[in-house]
Amino acid sequence: MLGAAPRPARPKPQSERMRVRVERQTLRRLPRTSAIVFTIRVYLTPLTELGPDEAGRLVAAIRGVREQEVVYR
């Protein structure tokens, strides 16, 4: 039996092609009908456009992810 073909090397990440994706979800009650509206707004920002403060907060958020969440995701 022949052995499995070796896996190709993973491509190196290129920061200029990476984006940070953030979702903002809101619930609003309409004044006249009292209906509730659920909205989702997605923001995509090139990684290279993050300022030092934003990049620092992103690093802190990534480091703060618990092991169980890493396995789940």
Summary of the structure (lengths in Angstrom):
residues: 73
radius of gyration: 20.3
end to end distance: 35.8
largest distance: 72.1
contacts: 100
relative contact order: 0.16
helix: 33%
strand: 30%
